[in-house]
Amino acid sequence: MDVSIKITDRNGQSHQVLAPTDMNMNLMEVVRMYELAEEGTIGICGGMAMCASCQFYVLNDFSLPEKSDEEDAMLWEAFNVKENSRLGCQIQITSEINGLEVELAPE
């Protein structure tokens, strides 16, 4: 099954995308799959929660899984962090996130 996610890129363009729940993907990989960020500007660490290049803001009221200590620590060091900041590599694509709306943080 696919879930629908609305992703606003770094240029302010909005994209409604479908992401498969059966491929063990995360939000950062979905952004890469649809090429919504310039090559080499997202997921630089390969999804290890070590670079914050996949930081995004949650725009709608959504209950996402709790942040891990690694994600929390990385966001503590990152730039442009807001209350609703999360790392895309830490958000798995599951049926629970159908309808999620996010915006990529500035590079």
N, C-alpha and C positions, 0 to 999 in steps of 0.2 A: 504494500500500500504506500501511496505517496502522501506527503503532507504539504500544505501550502504555506509558504513563508514570504513575507514582504520584506525585501532588503533595500535600504536606501544606500547607494554607493557614495563615495567621497566627493562626487560632483553634484550631489543632491538629487540624482536621478533615482526614481523608485522602480523596483523590479519585483513582480509577483512571480515566484519560482516554485517549482515542484521538486521535492526532495524525497528520495526513496528511504523507507524506514527499514528495509531488509538488507542494507549493504554496510551496516556498522560505520556510517559516516558521521562527521561532525559538521557544525555550521561553517567553520573555516574551509573545509573541503568543498562544501556546497558553493561558497563564494568563488573558490578557485575553479570549480567545474563550470560555472556559468561565466567565468572571467569578468567578475564584477569589481575586481581591483587589479591594478597594473601588476604585471609579472614581477616577482621579486619584492613586492611590498606587503605581502600577507603570508603568514605561516612560515616565516623565515627559519624558525627553529624546528620546523617539521611537526608542529603540534604537541610540543612537550611542555607547554606553559612556561617557556623560558624567554620570550621576546616581546610579548604584548602587541605584535604587529597585526593580530586578528581581533584586537579589542573592538567591541561594539557596544551600542547603547540599546537597551530594551525599551521600546517605545510604548507598548501596550501593557496593561496590567496582567502579567503572566507569572505563574508560579514555576520557576525553573529549579532544577536541583541545586542544593546548597553548594557554595564555592568550596573547593578543596583548599588546603593550606597553601599549596603551591600557587593556585590561581590567585588567592588573596595576596600572597607575598609579591607576585608579579605585578598585580594591579597597584600595589602600594608604591612600586618604583616607577610605574608607567606615567606618561604625560596625558593630559586631557581627560583624566579619570573623573567620572561623575558617580553619583549614587547608584545609577542604573547600569554601570559598566560591567561587562562580562568578557571573557575570552572565548572566541568562537570555537577554538580547538577543544574546549572543555564542555561544549553543549552537544550532546549526542542527538541525532535525528531520530526521534521516536514519535509515536502517534500523539503523545501528550503535548507536543509543541505545535500542533496544527493551528494555523492562524497567528503565529508569532510575528511581530513586527519589530525589526531592528534597523539600526543605522550604523554604518561603519564609522569608527572614530577616525579623526584626522591622522594622517601618517606620522 
